[in-house]
Amino acid sequence: MTSTADHVASIDRLRARDFPGQRTVHGRVAGGPGFHVADLRVSEDFWDADLTRVEEVLEEFEAELSALVQVLTLRWGAPEVLDLTDALERSAMGEPVPPPLDTLCGYVPELHIWRVDGRWVGLGVGQGDRELPFQLLVAIGEEDTI
């Protein structure tokens, strides 16, 4: 298991990267014009898991997210919380949603957002479907994209 310090180091490395000119995926990092999204931690899948196990893992991921939010709050101040429900509704109606929110809104209910050095940094926990793994992720984008 990775530590909060490992996650912060990963976030810092990602913040320093240039955004790619087109959508790309390299391992657990996806990117495109104006954004990066990376999995900091991914759970097992839950095809045959009982609900107790799913709840335990979700609690673990939420605790890890909370610890990371606390560390970054000490560094950058309190985050705003971005509810992605509106982006999901707009996407479902065929309206444009900027990347990476167009993808994230399908499995991440909310992001904790900081605005730092002309970019935004967002953290969240998502799950694409109840059988799929939980993902603790970071998204970084150009400041004017949200």
DSSP file with accessible surface (Angstrom, degrees, kcal/mol):
  #  RESIDUE AA STRUCTURE BP1 BP2  ACC     N-H-->O    O-->H-N    N-H-->O    O-->H-N    TCO  KAPPA ALPHA  PHI   PSI    X-CA   Y-CA   Z-CA
    1    1 A M              0   0  184      0, 0.0     2,-0.2     0, 0.0    40,-0.1   0.000 360.0 360.0 360.0 141.9    0.0    0.0    0.0
    2    2 A T        -     0   0   56     38,-0.1     2,-0.2     1,-0.1    38,-0.0  -0.546 360.0-127.3 -87.7 155.5    1.2    3.5   -0.8
    3    3 A S     >  -     0   0   51     -2,-0.2     4,-2.2     1,-0.1     5,-0.2  -0.495  24.2-106.7 -97.1 168.9    1.5    6.2    1.8
    4    4 A T  H  > S+     0   0   42      1,-0.2     4,-2.7     2,-0.2     5,-0.2   0.907 122.9  55.1 -59.4 -40.0    0.1    9.7    1.9
    5    5 A A  H  > S+     0   0   71      1,-0.2     4,-2.4     2,-0.2    -1,-0.2   0.897 106.5  50.8 -61.9 -39.5    3.7   11.0    1.3
    6    6 A D  H  > S+     0   0   83      2,-0.2     4,-2.3     1,-0.2    -1,-0.2   0.907 110.5  49.7 -62.5 -42.0    3.9    8.8   -1.9
    7    7 A H  H  X S+     0   0    2     -4,-2.2     4,-2.6     2,-0.2    -2,-0.2   0.921 110.0  49.8 -63.6 -43.9    0.6   10.2   -3.1
    8    8 A V  H  X S+     0   0   16     -4,-2.7     4,-2.7     1,-0.2    -2,-0.2   0.923 110.4  50.7 -62.2 -41.5    1.8   13.8   -2.5
    9    9 A A  H  X S+     0   0   37     -4,-2.4     4,-2.4     1,-0.2    -1,-0.2   0.916 110.5  49.6 -62.5 -40.8    5.0   13.0   -4.4
   10   10 A S  H  X S+     0   0   41     -4,-2.3     4,-2.4     2,-0.2    -1,-0.2   0.914 110.8  49.8 -63.6 -42.3    2.9   11.6   -7.3
   11   11 A I  H  X S+     0   0    0     -4,-2.6     4,-2.6     1,-0.2    -2,-0.2   0.929 110.6  50.0 -62.3 -44.2    0.7   14.7   -7.4
   12   12 A D  H  X S+     0   0   51     -4,-2.7     4,-1.4     2,-0.2    -2,-0.2   0.908 110.7  49.2 -63.0 -40.9    3.8   17.0   -7.4
   13   13 A R  H  X S+     0   0  155     -4,-2.4     4,-0.7     1,-0.2    -1,-0.2   0.924 112.8  47.6 -63.5 -41.9    5.3   15.0  -10.3
   14   14 A L  H >< S+     0   0    7     -4,-2.4     3,-0.9     1,-0.2    -2,-0.2   0.888 107.7  55.4 -67.8 -37.7    2.1   15.2  -12.3
   15   15 A R  H 3< S+     0   0   46     -4,-2.6    -1,-0.2     1,-0.2    -2,-0.2   0.833 106.5  52.5 -62.0 -31.8    1.7   19.0  -11.6
   16   16 A A  H 3< S+     0   0   82     -4,-1.4    -1,-0.2    -5,-0.2    -2,-0.2   0.654  91.4  98.4 -80.8 -15.4    5.1   19.5  -13.1
   17   17 A R  S << S-     0   0  123     -3,-0.9     2,-0.1    -4,-0.7    -3,-0.0  -0.467  76.4-118.8 -75.8 145.1    4.3   17.7  -16.3
   18   18 A D        -     0   0  139     -2,-0.2    -1,-0.1     1,-0.1    -2,-0.1  -0.465  35.2-106.9 -71.6 151.8    3.3   19.4  -19.5
   19   19 A F        -     0   0   34     -2,-0.1    17,-0.1     1,-0.1    -1,-0.1  -0.609  37.7-112.9 -78.6 140.5   -0.1   18.5  -20.8
   20   20 A P        -     0   0   32      0, 0.0    14,-0.2     0, 0.0    15,-0.2  -0.331  14.8-125.1 -71.8 158.3   -0.1   16.3  -23.9
   21   21 A G  S    S+     0   0   75     12,-0.1     2,-0.3    11,-0.1    -2,-0.0   0.668  92.0  20.7 -77.5 -18.0   -1.3   17.6  -27.2
   22   22 A Q  S    S-     0   0  142     10,-0.1     2,-0.1     0, 0.0     9,-0.1  -0.948 102.9 -71.6-143.9 165.5   -3.8   14.7  -27.6
   23   23 A R        +     0   0  130     -2,-0.3     2,-0.3     9,-0.1     9,-0.3  -0.379  59.7 168.2 -62.1 131.5   -5.6   12.2  -25.4
   24   24 A T  E     -A   31   0A  39      7,-2.5     7,-2.6    -2,-0.1     2,-0.4  -0.952  26.7-154.3-140.9 158.3   -3.1    9.6  -24.2
   25   25 A V  E     +A   30   0A 109     -2,-0.3     2,-0.4     5,-0.2     5,-0.2  -0.982  13.4 174.0-136.0 124.7   -3.0    6.8  -21.6
   26   26 A H  E >   -A   29   0A 134      3,-3.2     3,-1.8    -2,-0.4     2,-0.3  -0.923  65.6 -58.4-129.9 102.6    0.3    5.6  -20.1
   27   27 A G  T 3  S-     0   0   73     -2,-0.4    -1,-0.0     1,-0.3     0, 0.0  -0.430 122.5 -11.8  63.5-122.5   -0.3    3.0  -17.3
   28   28 A R  T 3  S+     0   0  144     -2,-0.3    11,-2.0    11,-0.1     2,-0.5   0.199 121.5  88.1 -96.0  15.5   -2.4    4.6  -14.7
   29   29 A V  E <   -AB  26  38A  27     -3,-1.8    -3,-3.2     9,-0.2     2,-0.3  -0.966  51.5-177.7-119.7 123.9   -2.1    8.2  -16.1
   30   30 A A  E     +AB  25  37A  34      7,-3.3     7,-3.1    -2,-0.5     2,-0.3  -0.875  13.3 166.2-111.6 150.6   -4.4    9.6  -18.7
   31   31 A G  E     +AB  24  36A   2     -7,-2.6    -7,-2.5    -2,-0.3     5,-0.2  -0.955  12.6 164.1-154.4 173.9   -4.0   13.0  -20.2
   32   32 A G  E >   - B   0  35A   0      3,-2.1     3,-2.3    -2,-0.3     2,-0.2  -0.948  59.4 -31.0-173.9-177.2   -5.0   15.3  -23.0
   33   33 A P  T 3  S-     0   0   80      0, 0.0   -12,-0.1     0, 0.0     3,-0.1  -0.343 131.1  -0.8 -55.3 113.4   -4.9   18.9  -23.9
   34   34 A G  T 3  S+     0   0    5    -14,-0.2   108,-1.8    -2,-0.2     2,-0.3   0.526 122.1  66.5  87.2   7.7   -5.2   20.8  -20.6
   35   35 A F  E <   -BC  32 141A   6     -3,-2.3    -3,-2.1   -15,-0.2     2,-0.3  -1.000  46.2-165.8-158.7 158.8   -5.4   17.9  -18.2
   36   36 A H  E     -BC  31 140A   5    104,-2.4   104,-2.8    -2,-0.3     2,-0.4  -0.976  10.1-170.9-134.2 146.6   -4.0   14.8  -16.5
   37   37 A V  E     +BC  30 139A  16     -7,-3.1    -7,-3.3    -2,-0.3     2,-0.4  -0.992  11.5 177.7-136.2 131.3   -5.8   12.1  -14.5
   38   38 A A  E     -BC  29 138A   8    100,-2.8   100,-2.5    -2,-0.4     2,-0.5  -0.996  29.5-127.5-137.5 139.6   -4.0    9.5  -12.5
   39   39 A D  E     - C   0 137A  37    -11,-2.0    98,-0.3    -2,-0.4     3,-0.1  -0.739  18.9-175.7 -78.5 124.4   -5.0    6.7  -10.2
   40   40 A L  E    S-     0   0A  16     96,-3.4     2,-0.3    -2,-0.5    97,-0.2   0.759  76.1  -0.3 -87.1 -31.5   -3.2    7.0   -6.9
   41   41 A R  E     - C   0 136A  41     95,-1.6    95,-2.8    -3,-0.1     2,-0.4  -0.961  62.9-164.3-157.3 141.6   -4.6    3.7   -5.7
   42   42 A V  E     - C   0 135A  41     -2,-0.3    93,-0.2    93,-0.2     3,-0.1  -0.998  14.5-144.9-130.7 132.5   -7.0    1.1   -7.2
   43   43 A S        -     0   0   13     91,-2.4     3,-0.1    -2,-0.4     2,-0.0  -0.219  33.2 -84.1 -81.9 179.8   -8.8   -1.6   -5.2
   44   44 A E        -     0   0   82      1,-0.1    90,-0.4    89,-0.1    -1,-0.2  -0.310  53.4 -99.1 -71.5 166.2   -9.6   -5.1   -6.2
   45   45 A D        -     0   0   81     88,-0.2    87,-0.2    -3,-0.1     3,-0.2  -0.389  22.8-138.2 -83.7 171.8  -12.8   -5.6   -8.2
   46   46 A F    >   +     0   0    9     85,-3.4     3,-0.5     1,-0.1    86,-0.2  -0.074  55.0 129.4-125.7  34.5  -16.0   -6.8   -6.5
   47   47 A W  T 3  S+     0   0  146     84,-0.4    -1,-0.1     1,-0.2    85,-0.1   0.893  93.8  16.3 -57.6 -42.7  -17.5   -9.4   -8.8
   48   48 A D  T 3  S+     0   0  165     -3,-0.2    -1,-0.2    83,-0.1     2,-0.2   0.205 100.0 123.1-116.4  15.6  -17.9  -12.0   -6.1
   49   49 A A    <   -     0   0   39     -3,-0.5     2,-0.1    82,-0.1    -3,-0.1  -0.480  57.9-125.5 -82.8 148.7  -17.5   -9.8   -3.0
   50   50 A D     >  -     0   0  100     -2,-0.2     4,-1.8     1,-0.1     3,-0.4  -0.473  30.6-105.7 -84.3 163.9  -20.1   -9.5   -0.2
   51   51 A L  H  > S+     0   0  130      1,-0.2     4,-2.6     2,-0.2     5,-0.2   0.818 117.5  61.5 -61.8 -30.9  -21.4   -6.0    0.7
   52   52 A T  H  > S+     0   0   82      2,-0.2     4,-2.3     1,-0.2    -1,-0.2   0.931 105.4  46.9 -61.8 -43.4  -19.4   -6.0    4.0
   53   53 A R  H  > S+     0   0   82     -3,-0.4     4,-2.4     2,-0.2     5,-0.2   0.918 111.3  51.4 -65.1 -42.5  -16.1   -6.2    2.0
   54   54 A V  H  X S+     0   0   27     -4,-1.8     4,-2.6     1,-0.2    -2,-0.2   0.938 111.1  47.7 -60.4 -45.7  -17.2   -3.5   -0.4
   55   55 A E  H  X S+     0   0  113     -4,-2.6     4,-2.5     1,-0.2    -1,-0.2   0.897 110.5  52.5 -63.5 -39.8  -18.1   -1.2    2.5
   56   56 A E  H  X S+     0   0   94     -4,-2.3     4,-2.1     2,-0.2    -1,-0.2   0.928 111.6  45.5 -60.7 -46.4  -14.8   -1.9    4.2
   57   57 A V  H  X S+     0   0    1     -4,-2.4     4,-2.6     2,-0.2     5,-0.2   0.918 111.6  52.0 -66.9 -41.1  -12.8   -1.0    1.1
   58   58 A L  H  X S+     0   0   52     -4,-2.6     4,-2.8     1,-0.2     5,-0.2   0.933 109.2  50.2 -60.3 -44.0  -14.9    2.2    0.5
   59   59 A E  H  X S+     0   0  129     -4,-2.5     4,-2.3     1,-0.2    -1,-0.2   0.907 110.1  51.3 -60.5 -40.2  -14.2    3.3    4.1
   60   60 A E  H  X S+     0   0   76     -4,-2.1     4,-2.4     2,-0.2    -1,-0.2   0.932 112.2  45.7 -59.5 -48.9  -10.5    2.7    3.5
   61   61 A F  H  X S+     0   0    0     -4,-2.6     4,-2.6     2,-0.2    -2,-0.2   0.896 112.5  49.9 -65.7 -39.8  -10.5    4.7    0.4
   62   62 A E  H  X S+     0   0  102     -4,-2.8     4,-2.6    -5,-0.2    -1,-0.2   0.887 111.2  49.8 -66.8 -36.4  -12.5    7.5    1.9
   63   63 A A  H  X S+     0   0   63     -4,-2.3     4,-2.4    -5,-0.2    -2,-0.2   0.908 111.2  49.0 -66.6 -40.4  -10.1    7.6    4.9
   64   64 A E  H  X S+     0   0   18     -4,-2.4     4,-2.2     2,-0.2    -2,-0.2   0.912 111.9  48.9 -65.6 -41.0   -7.1    7.7    2.6
   65   65 A L  H  X S+     0   0   20     -4,-2.6     4,-2.9     2,-0.2     5,-0.2   0.938 110.5  51.3 -61.3 -46.0   -8.8   10.6    0.6
   66   66 A S  H  X S+     0   0   60     -4,-2.6     4,-2.3     1,-0.2    -2,-0.2   0.912 109.7  49.2 -59.9 -43.1   -9.5   12.4    3.9
   67   67 A A  H  X S+     0   0   34     -4,-2.4     4,-2.1     2,-0.2    -1,-0.2   0.921 112.7  47.6 -63.3 -42.1   -5.8   12.1    5.0
   68   68 A L  H  X S+     0   0    0     -4,-2.2     4,-2.6     1,-0.2     5,-0.2   0.910 109.8  52.5 -67.5 -39.8   -4.6   13.4    1.6
   69   69 A V  H  X S+     0   0   20     -4,-2.9     4,-2.5     1,-0.2    -1,-0.2   0.919 108.5  51.9 -61.0 -41.6   -7.1   16.3    1.7
   70   70 A Q  H  X S+     0   0  125     -4,-2.3     4,-1.9    -5,-0.2    -2,-0.2   0.929 110.5  47.3 -61.8 -43.8   -5.8   17.3    5.2
   71   71 A V  H  X S+     0   0   59     -4,-2.1     4,-1.3     1,-0.2    -2,-0.2   0.937 115.0  44.8 -64.3 -46.1   -2.2   17.3    4.0
   72   72 A L  H  X S+     0   0    0     -4,-2.6     4,-3.3     1,-0.2     5,-0.3   0.829 108.4  58.3 -71.0 -27.5   -2.9   19.3    0.9
   73   73 A T  H  X S+     0   0   44     -4,-2.5     4,-2.3    -5,-0.2    -1,-0.2   0.902 104.4  51.5 -65.9 -38.5   -5.1   21.7    2.9
   74   74 A L  H  < S+     0   0  157     -4,-1.9    -1,-0.2    -5,-0.2    -2,-0.2   0.870 117.3  40.6 -63.1 -34.6   -2.1   22.4    5.1
   75   75 A R  H  < S+     0   0  108     -4,-1.3    -2,-0.2    -5,-0.1    -1,-0.2   0.900 135.4  12.4 -79.4 -46.0   -0.1   23.2    2.0
   76   76 A W  H  < S-     0   0   62     -4,-3.3    -3,-0.2     1,-0.3    39,-0.2   0.381 104.4-108.1-119.5  -1.0   -2.6   25.1   -0.2
   77   77 A G     <  -     0   0   33     -4,-2.3    -1,-0.3    -5,-0.3    -2,-0.1  -0.287  63.9 -24.6  93.6 176.7   -5.6   26.0    2.1
   78   78 A A        -     0   0   87     -2,-0.1     2,-0.1     1,-0.1    -8,-0.0  -0.356  67.6-130.8 -66.0 137.9   -9.1   24.7    2.2
   79   79 A P        -     0   0   31      0, 0.0     2,-0.3     0, 0.0    35,-0.2  -0.409  11.5-121.5 -82.3 160.7  -10.3   23.1   -1.0
   80   80 A E  E     -D  113   0A  89     33,-2.6    33,-3.3    -2,-0.1     2,-0.6  -0.699  26.4-128.5 -88.4 154.8  -13.6   23.8   -2.8
   81   81 A V  E     -D  112   0A  79     -2,-0.3     2,-0.7    31,-0.2    31,-0.2  -0.950  18.0-157.5-108.3 122.2  -15.8   20.8   -3.3
   82   82 A L  E     -D  111   0A  48     29,-3.3    29,-2.2    -2,-0.6     2,-0.5  -0.902   5.3-150.6-103.6 111.6  -17.0   20.3   -6.8
   83   83 A D  E     -D  110   0A  93     -2,-0.7     3,-0.5    27,-0.2     4,-0.3  -0.716   3.3-159.7 -79.1 124.3  -20.1   18.2   -7.2
   84   84 A L     >  +     0   0    5     25,-2.6     4,-2.4    -2,-0.5     5,-0.2   0.360  66.7  99.4 -90.9   7.8  -20.0   16.5  -10.6
   85   85 A T  H  > S+     0   0   64     24,-0.4     4,-2.7     1,-0.2    -1,-0.2   0.918  82.2  51.2 -59.3 -43.5  -23.7   15.8  -10.7
   86   86 A D  H  > S+     0   0   90     -3,-0.5     4,-2.6     1,-0.2    -1,-0.2   0.916 109.8  49.6 -61.7 -42.4  -24.3   18.8  -13.0
   87   87 A A  H  > S+     0   0    6     -4,-0.3     4,-2.5     2,-0.2    -1,-0.2   0.905 111.1  50.3 -63.4 -39.5  -21.6   17.6  -15.4
   88   88 A L  H  X S+     0   0   82     -4,-2.4     4,-2.6     2,-0.2    -2,-0.2   0.931 111.3  48.1 -64.3 -43.7  -23.1   14.1  -15.5
   89   89 A E  H  X S+     0   0  111     -4,-2.7     4,-1.5     2,-0.2    -2,-0.2   0.927 112.8  47.8 -63.7 -43.6  -26.5   15.5  -16.2
   90   90 A R  H  <>S+     0   0   69     -4,-2.6     5,-2.7     1,-0.2    -1,-0.2   0.921 112.4  49.7 -63.2 -42.4  -25.2   17.8  -19.0
   91   91 A S  H ><5S+     0   0   52     -4,-2.5     3,-1.7     1,-0.2    -2,-0.2   0.920 108.5  52.5 -62.0 -43.4  -23.2   14.9  -20.5
   92   92 A A  H 3<5S+     0   0   86     -4,-2.6    -1,-0.2     1,-0.3    -2,-0.2   0.803 108.5  51.4 -63.9 -28.4  -26.3   12.6  -20.4
   93   93 A M  T 3<5S-     0   0  127     -4,-1.5    -1,-0.3    -3,-0.2    -2,-0.2   0.350 121.2-108.6 -89.6   3.6  -28.3   15.3  -22.3
   94   94 A G  T < 5S+     0   0   69     -3,-1.7    -3,-0.2     1,-0.3    -2,-0.1   0.591  72.3 141.3  82.3  10.8  -25.5   15.5  -24.9
   95   95 A E      < -     0   0   89     -5,-2.7    -1,-0.3    -6,-0.2     2,-0.1  -0.532  60.6 -92.0 -83.6 153.2  -24.3   18.9  -23.8
   96   96 A P        -     0   0  121      0, 0.0    -1,-0.1     0, 0.0    -5,-0.1  -0.397  39.9-176.6 -69.2 137.9  -20.6   19.6  -23.8
   97   97 A V        -     0   0   17     -2,-0.1     5,-0.2    -6,-0.1     6,-0.0  -0.997  29.2-118.0-130.8 127.5  -18.6   19.0  -20.7
   98   98 A P    >>  -     0   0   49      0, 0.0     4,-1.2     0, 0.0     3,-0.7  -0.337  47.2 -72.4 -68.6 146.8  -14.9   19.9  -20.7
   99   99 A P  T 34 S+     0   0   48      0, 0.0   -67,-0.0     0, 0.0     0, 0.0  -0.491 112.5  21.8 -71.2 148.9  -12.3   17.2  -20.2
  100  100 A P  T >> S+     0   0    2      0, 0.0     4,-2.6     0, 0.0     3,-1.1  -0.979 120.6  59.2 -89.7   3.8  -11.5   15.6  -17.9
  101  101 A L  H <> S+     0   0   12     -3,-0.7     4,-2.4     1,-0.3     5,-0.2   0.833  95.9  67.5 -62.2 -27.3  -14.8   16.2  -16.1
  102  102 A D  H 3< S+     0   0   50     -4,-1.2    -1,-0.3    -5,-0.2     4,-0.2   0.868 113.1  29.9 -60.1 -34.8  -16.6   14.6  -19.1
  103  103 A T  H X4 S+     0   0   72     -3,-1.1     3,-1.5     2,-0.1     4,-0.3   0.891 118.1  54.7 -88.9 -46.1  -15.1   11.2  -18.1
  104  104 A L  H >X S+     0   0    1     -4,-2.6     4,-2.8     1,-0.3     3,-2.2   0.850  95.5  67.2 -60.0 -35.8  -14.8   11.7  -14.3
  105  105 A C  T 3< S+     0   0    7     -4,-2.4    -1,-0.3     1,-0.3   -17,-0.1   0.729  90.7  65.7 -63.3 -17.6  -18.5   12.6  -13.9
  106  106 A G  T <4 S+     0   0   51     -3,-1.5    -1,-0.3    -5,-0.2    -2,-0.2   0.660 124.2   7.3 -76.9 -15.6  -19.4    9.0  -14.8
  107  107 A Y  T <4 S+     0   0   47     -3,-2.2    20,-1.9    -4,-0.3    -2,-0.2   0.468 114.8  72.3-145.1  -5.0  -17.8    7.5  -11.8
  108  108 A V     <  -     0   0    1     -4,-2.8    -1,-0.2    18,-0.2    18,-0.2  -0.961  54.4-165.1-117.8 116.8  -16.6   10.2   -9.4
  109  109 A P  S    S-     0   0   88      0, 0.0   -25,-2.6     0, 0.0   -24,-0.4   0.850  70.7  -0.5 -72.1 -32.2  -19.4   12.0   -7.5
  110  110 A E  E     -D   83   0A  84     15,-0.3    15,-0.4   -27,-0.2     2,-0.4  -0.994  58.3-146.7-155.6 156.1  -17.2   14.9   -6.2
  111  111 A L  E     -D   82   0A   0    -29,-2.2   -29,-3.3    -2,-0.3     2,-0.6  -0.966  17.0-134.8-123.8 142.6  -13.7   16.4   -6.3
  112  112 A H  E     -DE  81 123A  32     11,-2.6    11,-1.9    -2,-0.4     2,-0.4  -0.883  37.0-159.6 -90.9 121.2  -11.9   18.4   -3.7
  113  113 A I  E     -DE  80 122A   1    -33,-3.3   -33,-2.6    -2,-0.6     2,-0.4  -0.907  20.5-179.2-117.7 132.3  -10.3   21.2   -5.8
  114  114 A W  E     - E   0 121A   6      7,-2.5     7,-2.7    -2,-0.4     2,-0.6  -0.949  21.6-140.3-119.0 146.6   -7.4   23.5   -5.1
  115  115 A R  E     + E   0 120A  97     -2,-0.4     2,-0.4     5,-0.2     5,-0.2  -0.939  33.7 166.6-108.4 116.6   -6.2   26.2   -7.5
  116  116 A V  E >   - E   0 119A  12      3,-3.0     3,-1.8    -2,-0.6    27,-0.1  -0.991  57.6 -19.4-138.8 124.4   -2.4   26.3   -7.5
  117  117 A D  T 3  S-     0   0  139     -2,-0.4    -1,-0.1     1,-0.3     3,-0.1   0.855 126.4 -46.4  52.0  43.8    0.0   28.0   -9.9
  118  118 A G  T 3  S+     0   0   45      1,-0.2    25,-2.0    24,-0.1     2,-0.3   0.573 125.6  85.0  80.1   5.9   -2.4   28.5  -12.7
  119  119 A R  E <  S-EF 116 142A  46     -3,-1.8    -3,-3.0    23,-0.2     2,-0.4  -0.904  70.7-127.6-130.5 161.7   -3.8   24.9  -12.5
  120  120 A W  E     -EF 115 141A   0     21,-2.7    21,-2.0    -2,-0.3     2,-0.4  -0.871  15.0-157.1-108.3 148.4   -6.4   23.1  -10.5
  121  121 A V  E     -EF 114 140A   0     -7,-2.7    -7,-2.5    -2,-0.4     2,-0.4  -0.997  13.3-172.4-123.4 123.7   -5.7   19.9   -8.6
  122  122 A G  E     -EF 113 139A   0     17,-3.5    17,-2.7    -2,-0.4     2,-0.4  -0.954   7.4-167.1-123.1 139.7   -8.7   17.7   -7.8
  123  123 A L  E     +EF 112 138A   0    -11,-1.9   -11,-2.6    -2,-0.4     2,-0.3  -0.965  20.9 145.2-121.9 142.4   -8.9   14.6   -5.6
  124  124 A G  E     - F   0 137A   0     13,-1.9    13,-2.8    -2,-0.4     2,-0.4  -0.984  40.9-121.3-163.1 170.1  -11.7   12.1   -5.4
  125  125 A V  E     + F   0 136A  17    -15,-0.4   -15,-0.3    -2,-0.3     2,-0.3  -0.983  37.4 172.6-119.2 132.0  -12.8    8.5   -5.0
  126  126 A G  E     - F   0 135A   3      9,-2.4     9,-2.6    -2,-0.4     2,-0.3  -0.904  23.8-165.3-137.4 166.4  -14.8    6.8   -7.7
  127  127 A Q  E     - F   0 134A  46    -20,-1.9     7,-0.1    -2,-0.3     3,-0.1  -0.896  14.3-151.5-152.7 120.5  -16.2    3.5   -8.8
  128  128 A G  S    S-     0   0   40      5,-0.5     2,-0.3    -2,-0.3    -1,-0.1   0.811  81.3 -12.3 -65.5 -32.6  -17.4    2.9  -12.4
  129  129 A D  S >  S-     0   0   91      4,-0.2     3,-1.7   -22,-0.1    -1,-0.2  -0.962  79.2 -94.7-162.1 162.8  -20.0    0.3  -11.3
  130  130 A R  T 3  S+     0   0  189     -2,-0.3     4,-0.1     1,-0.3    -2,-0.0   0.729 124.1  48.0 -65.7 -17.4  -20.6   -1.7   -8.1
  131  131 A E  T 3  S+     0   0   45    -86,-0.1   -85,-3.4     2,-0.1   -84,-0.4   0.611  99.0  87.4 -90.8 -13.4  -18.5   -4.7   -9.3
  132  132 A L  S <  S-     0   0   66     -3,-1.7   -88,-0.1   -87,-0.2   -87,-0.0  -0.403  87.1 -89.1 -86.7 164.0  -15.6   -2.5  -10.4
  133  133 A P        -     0   0   33      0, 0.0    -5,-0.5     0, 0.0     2,-0.3  -0.239  36.7-113.1 -66.9 156.0  -12.7   -1.4   -8.3
  134  134 A F  E     - F   0 127A   7    -90,-0.4   -91,-2.4    -7,-0.1     2,-0.4  -0.634  32.3-153.6 -79.8 148.7  -12.6    1.8   -6.2
  135  135 A Q  E     -CF  42 126A  39     -9,-2.6    -9,-2.4    -2,-0.3     2,-0.6  -0.995  14.2-158.1-129.9 127.0  -10.1    4.4   -7.5
  136  136 A L  E     +CF  41 125A   0    -95,-2.8   -96,-3.4    -2,-0.4   -95,-1.6  -0.925  37.5 175.7 -94.4 119.7   -8.4    7.1   -5.5
  137  137 A L  E     -CF  39 124A   0    -13,-2.8   -13,-1.9    -2,-0.6     2,-0.4  -0.896  33.0-148.5-133.8 160.0   -7.5    9.6   -8.2
  138  138 A V  E     -CF  38 123A   0   -100,-2.5  -100,-2.8    -2,-0.3     2,-0.4  -0.968  13.2-168.0-121.3 139.6   -6.0   13.0   -8.8
  139  139 A A  E     -CF  37 122A   0    -17,-2.7   -17,-3.5    -2,-0.4     2,-0.4  -0.988   2.5-170.6-125.1 139.0   -7.0   15.2  -11.7
  140  140 A I  E     +CF  36 121A   0   -104,-2.8  -104,-2.4    -2,-0.4     2,-0.3  -0.996  14.5 163.1-130.7 133.0   -5.0   18.3  -12.8
  141  141 A G  E     -CF  35 120A   0    -21,-2.0   -21,-2.7    -2,-0.4  -106,-0.2  -0.937  45.9 -77.3-144.9 167.8   -6.2   20.8  -15.3
  142  142 A E  E >   - F   0 119A  88   -108,-1.8     3,-2.3    -2,-0.3   -23,-0.2  -0.456  50.8-117.2 -64.2 139.5   -5.7   24.2  -16.7
  143  143 A E  G >  S+     0   0   79    -25,-2.0     3,-0.9     1,-0.3   -24,-0.1   0.814 109.8  55.3 -55.3 -32.9   -7.3   26.7  -14.2
  144  144 A D  G 3  S+     0   0  135    -26,-0.3    -1,-0.3     1,-0.2    -2,-0.1   0.423  86.7  82.0 -86.1   8.5   -9.9   28.0  -16.7
  145  145 A T  G <         0   0   32     -3,-2.3    -1,-0.2  -111,-0.1    -2,-0.1   0.536 360.0 360.0 -91.6  -6.0  -11.4   24.5  -17.5
  146  146 A I    <         0   0   58     -3,-0.9    -5,-0.0    -4,-0.2     0, 0.0  -0.929 360.0 360.0-132.8 360.0  -13.6   24.4  -14.4
